[in-house]
Amino acid sequence: MRLRSLTLQGFKSFADKTELNFHEGITAIVGPNGCGKSNLSDAIRWVLGEQRPTAIRGSKMEEAIFQGTTQRRALNRAEVALVFSNEEGRLPVPQKEVEIRRTVFREGGSEYEMNRQATRLRDILDLCRDTGLGANAYTVIEQGMVDAILSDRAANQPAQEEKNPLGAGAGNAQNPSGQIPTGGQKLNERADIAPTPTG
């Protein structure tokens, strides 16, 4: 499964219809600050069903629609389409090419399409399940996300050690569950190993 193209129209800074084709190998998008590179990653996350405006660097979802400039009026809708090759059959549909499209309107409401057929968000999420795709997957890694993940793990490590004071020995053969035994369990264990009195 491979990403073939991304088409945007009215999404954030892409007022005009813009199509990017991705070929074999690595595709790099370069440009100066403010040219819209981050909007492309936002568009991929958005078309896959992202529902949180903050995840695409906004305060409300309608901010995904081109807001206009001093020389151009704001638009009333935003549309993004993502096309994947499905020649290996990773997506559970018979088509060799799959297009996912999302449209949102300024007056409210949104539409999803799969191969030009109206569909539900749930169907998009089901399609992407177990493929590594999805708005909350690590398909799109934003700037600073790796540092945030590593910092979060480092910050949580002492808490994990405090939560499991027995350390690595907690999950040994005598206590495979890794849980701290209660007082009653300790008494039972002592009784189990106590020598049996002989006559």
Residue pairs with C-beta under 8 A, 6 or more apart in sequence:
1 84
1 85
1 86
1 88
1 90
1 91
1 131
2 22
2 84
2 85
3 22
3 82
3 83
3 84
4 21
4 22
4 83
4 84
4 85
4 97
5 19
5 20
5 21
5 22
5 81
5 82
5 83
6 19
6 20
6 22
6 40
6 43
6 44
6 80
6 81
6 82
6 83
7 17
7 18
7 19
7 20
7 79
7 80
7 81
7 82
7 83
8 14
8 17
8 18
8 19
8 39
8 40
8 43
8 78
8 79
8 80
9 15
9 16
9 17
9 18
9 78
9 79
9 80
10 65
10 66
10 75
10 77
10 78
10 79
11 39
11 43
11 46
11 64
11 65
11 66
11 78
11 79
11 80
12 36
12 39
12 42
12 43
12 64
12 65
12 66
12 78
13 36
13 39
13 66
14 36
14 39
14 43
14 66
15 66
15 72
15 75
20 29
20 40
29 37
29 40
30 37
31 37
38 57
38 142
38 143
41 140
41 142
42 56
42 57
42 64
43 80
44 80
44 82
44 139
44 140
45 55
45 56
45 135
45 140
46 56
46 64
46 80
46 102
46 135
47 80
47 81
47 82
47 100
47 101
47 102
48 82
48 100
48 124
48 128
48 133
48 134
48 135
48 139
49 102
49 112
49 121
49 124
49 125
49 128
49 134
49 135
50 56
50 135
50 136
51 61
51 135
53 59
53 60
53 61
53 63
53 64
55 135
56 64
58 64
61 104
62 104
62 106
64 78
64 104
65 74
65 75
65 76
65 77
65 78
65 104
65 106
66 74
66 75
66 78
67 74
68 74
68 75
74 106
75 106
76 105
76 106
76 107
77 103
77 104
77 105
77 106
78 103
78 104
79 101
79 102
79 103
79 104
80 101
80 102
81 99
81 100
81 101
81 102
82 99
82 100
82 101
83 97
83 98
83 99
83 100
84 91
84 97
84 98
84 99
84 100
85 96
85 97
86 93
86 95
86 96
86 97
86 98
87 96
90 131
91 98
91 127
91 131
92 127
93 114
93 115
93 127
95 115
98 114
98 115
98 127
99 113
99 114
99 115
99 116
100 112
100 113
100 114
100 124
100 127
101 112
101 113
101 114
101 116
102 110
102 111
102 112
102 113
103 110
103 111
103 113
104 110
104 111
111 118
112 118
112 119
112 120
112 121
112 123
112 124
113 119
114 123
114 124
114 127
125 134
128 134
128 137
132 138
132 139
133 139
161 167
164 170
164 178
165 180
166 175
166 178
166 180
170 178
170 179
170 180
171 177
171 178
175 181
181 189
